[in-house]
Amino acid sequence: MSQQSQVMDVQEKNGVLQRTQQVIRLALRKMGYEEAVYELLKEPLRILTVRIPVKMDNGEVKVFTGYRAQHNDAVGPTKGGVRFHPNVTEEEVKALSMWMSMKCGIADLPYGGGKGGVQCDPQSMSSRELELLSRGYVHAISQLVGPTKDIPAPDVYTNSQIMAWMMDEYSRIREFDSPGFITGKPLVLGGSKGRESSTALGVTIVLSEACKVIGIPVAGSRIIIQGFGNAGSFLAKFLHDAGAKVIGISDAYGALYDPEGLDIDYLLERRDSFGMVTNLFPNRITNEQLLIQDCDILVPAAIENQITEANAAQIKAKMVIEAANGPTTMQATQILTDRGVLLVPDVLGSAGGVVVSYFEWVQNNQGYYWSEEEVNEKLEKILISSFHKIYETSREEKIDMRLSAYIIGLKKMVEAMKWRGWI
């Protein structure tokens, strides 16, 4: 990535924080709360910046910058993933922690939002270097986290192996085994069945409910999924197996589009270790072109700021379901809503991961583990209820689904702050 592209990426991520603050302010005003409540919620209660020295394979010591943000702990411990990415910023981590608060409130979980990140390029690092970085990050934030304080989880470019290293390091520091410190772990270390595919299954559940309210059957519907990583690939498989026609997918190299439907099983088999597959095909199009192709349902499952004021009027889908964080700007949200496109926001669409992370934490605490069928049934019950609360509020208040979701997401947190005497 060029220096100019990196600067633009950072600016976009900083804009995501400002957009999040604007929606929180609008939601609180709609609920009738004074400005002081917004002042407390517009930034995390605390954010820690850490420096992590790692001895690289070539003998050089490299120092990495990491962050951990805890948005609000009025309801309970904070909860949220840790991402390893070269363009992680403090502003991005703040915004992500605030989105996690919304997700927890929407799903009625006993958490506030948290988030972490480390500036690094994991694709260029060895397994040994990643282990040392993972352990170093936990060592640096260990005073602020724990099963009753702040519970990390996987996010962009982190996985169950990294969670296992982090859990082991925390257990060494605290001198006791603590599986509830972190979620997204391997099953043998206290992970939950269904966790790996939970974000995609959550999108599938919400998508199915949204289809019912606008009268589109899932089977036979034409779906484009922008992004073919963990969430996007599982989602493509779930929808393909449900009888939907997945006509477009994309990754970092470009996009594939076929109005007759793609062979999802074949594409999944051909993915490389980083989830890339479109580079194998000469007839690929760009991600930008994919977004404006004709379809019934569009699922942005990649990165921020993909649907903007520049392309929102060209979107041909009847429904947009955000599986990524922040893929649609505020201006684009308004354009899509005015055009009658049902926009299901990220804080609902991608909430499946934190719900099953909560299930994992509960199972760790009680020492009793559920079957995958039990996990999926509980997830479905929570997300169906959450979708209808948000949808009905949007219709009653005549507001878009994003603002409605934030109203629902903030209610429990504001009420907890009142009882504590903070406001």
N, C-alpha and C positions, 0 to 999 in steps of 0.2 A: 504494500500500500504506500502511495506517495505521501510526502509530508503535507501537501495541500489536502489530500483526501483525509488524512488523520485529523487535521485542524477542523475540517468540515464535519467529521464524525463527532468530535468533541463538542462543537457548537450545537449540533443537533441534539446530543444527549443533554446538554445544559438546557436547551429549549424544552425538553421533556419534563424537567422539574418545574419549569414555569407553567407549563400547561396543566400539570397535576395540581399545582397550587391554585390555579384559576378555577378548576372544576371543584376542588374542595371548598373554595370560597363561595361559589355559586350554590353548592349543595347546602352549606351551613346557613346561607341567607334564606334559601327556600324553606329551611326548617325553622327559621326564626331566631337563630342564635346571634349573639352579639359578636363584634369584631374580635374581642379578647379570645374567644374560642378558636377562631381562625389563627390568631397569632401563636397559640400554643401548638396547633396542628400543622402549620405550614412548613415546619422543619422537624427533623427527628429530635427527640429529647436529648440524645447523645450520639456522637459519632467519634470513632477512634481511628486515627491514622497511624499505621505501624510501618516500620522498616525491617525487612527480613533478609539477613545475609545468608547466601547459599554458596557452598563451595561447588563449582561446576566441574564437569568431567575433565576439563582441560587444566584444572588446578586453580583457575581464576576464581576469586570471590566476587559474586555479583549481588548487589543489593536491590531487592524488589520492594515496591510500595504496595501496601494493602490497606483496606478499609473495612470497618464494621459499623453499620448504622442501626440504631434501635429507635424506631419511630415513636411508639407509644406503648407503655406497659400497664395502662390502667386496668385492662381486662385480665391480663395474665402475662406470662413470659412472652418475649418477642420470638418470632419464627420467620426464617427465610433463608434462601440459598446463598451459596458462595460461588462466584464465577471467576474463572481464570481467563483473562482476555487482554490483549495488548492495549486496548483503548478504554479500559475501566477508568472512570473518573469519580471523584467524590460526589459531584452533582448527580450522576447517574445512580450511584448507590443510594443516595438520599431518596430519589424518586422511586426506586424499586422498593425500598422499605415502606414507603407510603402506600404503594399499590398492594403490598402484602397486608397492610392493615385493612385495606378495603376488602381483599379476598377473605380474610379471617372474619371480618364483620358480616359479610354477605353469607358465608357458610355457617355463621353462629358458632365459631370455634373459640375456645378460651385463650386466645392469643392476641397480641398486637403484632405489628409488622417489623421485621428485621431484614437486613440484607448485608452481604459482604462481597468483596472482590479483591483480586490481586492483579496488578498490571504485569502481565507476562505473556509470552507466546508459547503455550503448552505444546503446540505442534512441532516446535523446534527443540523441545527439551526431552532428555532421556527419562526413563522410568525412575531412575535413581534421583535425578534432579527434581522431578515432580514430587517424589516422596519427601525429600528434604524441605522443599518449599511448603508442602502441605503441613508438615509437622512444625515448621517454623512459624507459619501463620497462626496455628492453634496456640503455640507457646506465647506468641505476642498478644493474643486477645483473651487468654485463658482466665484472666481476672473478671472479665465482663460476661462470660458465657457459661452455660451449664443447663442441666435439664429443668431447672426451675427459674432460670434467668433468660436465656436466649439460646435457641436451638437451631443450628445450621442445617443445611441440606444441599443436595447437588443443584447446579445451575449450568450456565454455559461453559462447556469444556471441562466440567468436573463430573465425576461418576462414582459408582459404588466403591471402587478401589481407593479413590481419594478420600471418601468418607471413612473407610476402614482405617486408613493411616491417621486421619484426624482423630477418630475415636480412640485409637490406641495411644496416641500422644497425650490426649486429655486424661485418659485413665492413668498413664504414667505420672503425670503432673499431680493429679489428685490422689494418687495411690489407692484407687479403688476402681473396679470395673463399672463403667457408666454408659451402657448402651443407649439410654434415653437422652444423652447429650447431643446426639446428631441423628438425622433420619436419612433415608436413601442408602442404607448400609446393605451389604450382602446378607442373604437369608441366614447363613450360618452364624452371623454376628448380631442377629436380632432384627434383621430387616423384615419388612412386611411383604407378603405376597401381593402382587398387583401394583407395587409401587413404581416399577420401571415404566409401565404403560399407562399410569394413572392420569397424566395430563391429557394424553390423547383420548383415553376413554371418557374423561370428563368433557372434552370438546364434543365427542360423539353423542353423549347423553344430552347436552345442552342443544346441540344441533337438531337432534330428533324432536325435542320439545318445541324448538323454534319452527321447525317444519310444520308441526301440527297447527300452530296458531296462524300461519300464513297460507296453509293449505297446499304444501308441496310434499308429496311422499318421498321418503329417503330413497327407497328403491327406484331406480331409473333416473334419479336427479343427476344433473351434470355439475361436477364439482371440480374446482381448481384449488390446489393447495400450494401456496408459495412457501417453500421450505421443505426439505426432505431429511431433516435431522431426526432426533429422537422423537419429538412430538409429531412432526409431519409424516414420518414414515409409518409409525404405528397408526396414526389417524387414517392414512391412505389405505392401509390393510383393513382396519375396522370397517370403513365405509365401503370398500370394494366387496368385502364379505357380506355386507348388509344389502348388496344389490345396487349400490350407487355406481355411477359411471364417472370414475376419476379421469378427467380429460386433460389435466395439466398438473405438473409438479416442477419444482425448481430447486437448485442448490447454488453454491457460490460460483459455479462455472456458467450457469445459464438455466434455461427452462425447456421442458418438453411439452408440446401441446398436440393433442389429437382429438378432434371432435367426436370420433367414434369410440374413444376410451383407450387408456393406456393399459398395458399388461403389468399390473402392480407387482405381482409375484415375481415376474422376471426382473423388474427393476430392483426389487429388494435383494434378490440373489446377486446382482451385479455391483451393488454398492461397495466402495472401498472402506478401509478402516475408519475414515473420517466422514463416511456417509455420502460421498460424492458419486454421482453416476452419470450426469448429463454430459460430461466430457467424453463419454464413449460414443456419442451420437453427433454426426456432422450437421444435422438439420435442426439444431436447437435454436431457440429465440432468446431474447433477453428477459430478465425478470420484469422489467418495466412493460414490455410487450405482453407478457403473460397476464398481468393484472387486468388488462382491458379487453381480454378475449371474452367471447360470449359464453355465459354459463348461468346456472341457477344459483349456485352458492360459491362464494369466494372465501377462502380461509387463509389470511396472512399468518404464517407460522414461522417467520424468519426473524427480522430485526425491526427496529423502530423506524417511523417516518416513511412508510412505503406508500400509503394512500394520503395524498396531499391535495391542496387547493388546485394544483396543476393537473391532476388526473382524475379527481373524484367524479367529475361530470361524465367521464368516459367509462366508468365502471358499469358493466352490463348485468351484473348479478342482481338477483332479487333480495339476497341476504348476504351480509358480510359477518363472519364470526371470527373474532380476533383470538388466535391461539398464541400469538407472540405478544410481547410487552410493548405497548405504545406504537402499534403500526399505523395508526390513523391520527392525523392532526385534528385540532378542534374545528378549523375551517372545513376540513373534509367531512368531519362528523356532521356538521350542519348541512352541507351540500347533500350528503347521502340521505339524511333524515328528511330534508325538504323534498327530495325526489321519491320518497316512499320506500326507500331501501331499509330493511330491518337490519340495524347494526347491533350485534351482541358484543359488548365491550370485553376487553382483556381481563378485567378483574372478575368477571364471571366465566368467560370462555375458557380461561386457563387455570381455573381454581381447583381442578381435580388433583393436581400435584400436592398442594398444601393440605387438602382434605385427607388424602391417604398418608401423608406425612404425620398428620395428627393421629390417625389410626395406628401408625407404627409406634409413636410415642406412648399412646395408651397401652398397647400390647407390651412394650418394654416395661412400663410402670407396674403392670399387673402380672407379668410373667406368664401370660397365657396368649397363645397365638391363634389367629383365625384362618379359615380356608380362604382361597381366592374368591370363591363364590360369595362368602360372607362379606368380604371387603368390597366387592363390586356392588352388592345389594345395598350396603350402607352408603356407598358413594352415590349411587343412583338416587336414593331417597333424598339425600341432602341437596344435590344439584337440581333435581326437579322442583323441589320446594323453593330453592333460591331463584331459579329462573322465573317462576310464576309470580313471586313477590316483586321482582324487579319489573317484569312485563306489565303487571297490573298497576303498579305505581306509575309507570311511564304513561299508561293510558289515562289513568285518573287525573294525573297532574298535567297531562299534555306536554310532556318533556321527552327528550331523547333517552334511550336506554342507558347511556353512559352516566348522565346526571342522576337518573333513577338509581343506578347501581351504587353510586357514591352516597346517595342519601341513605340507602339501606346499609351500606358498609360502615357509615359513620355513627349510626344510631346507638349501637351497643357501646362503642368507645366513649361517646360523649356522655351517655348515661352513667358509665362507670366513673368517669372523671367527676361528675356531679356528686355521686355518692362518696367519693374519696375527699371531696371538698376542694378539688383543684380549681374549679370554676364556680 
